Amino acid sequence: MATKKCTVTLPEGLAEEILAEVGPGGLSTYVTRFVERRREQDRLGELVAWIQKEYGPLTEEEQAASAAELRDIERWFEERGL
């Protein structure tokens, strides 16, 4: 994968806190993973907005069912130590 060097400004305390956790060479990877995750969330938000525009918002019952399914999935992973 090609990369491009960018300058990112962080509050000093935050940068030091992250560096303490990831070490001197880990800040770039940490920031990259965060930005990738945020981009995924943005795209999911765009998808949800499109689906709601096309099909309308979820009902309370559908939201409750979705939340229950998510809890079941999380429990499944926790039980397996994943």
Secondary structure, 3 states (H helix, E strand, C coil): CCCCCCCCCCCHHHHHHHHHHHCCCCHHHHHHHHHHHHHHHHHHHHHHHHHHHHHCCCCHHHHHHHHHHHHHHHHHHHHCCC
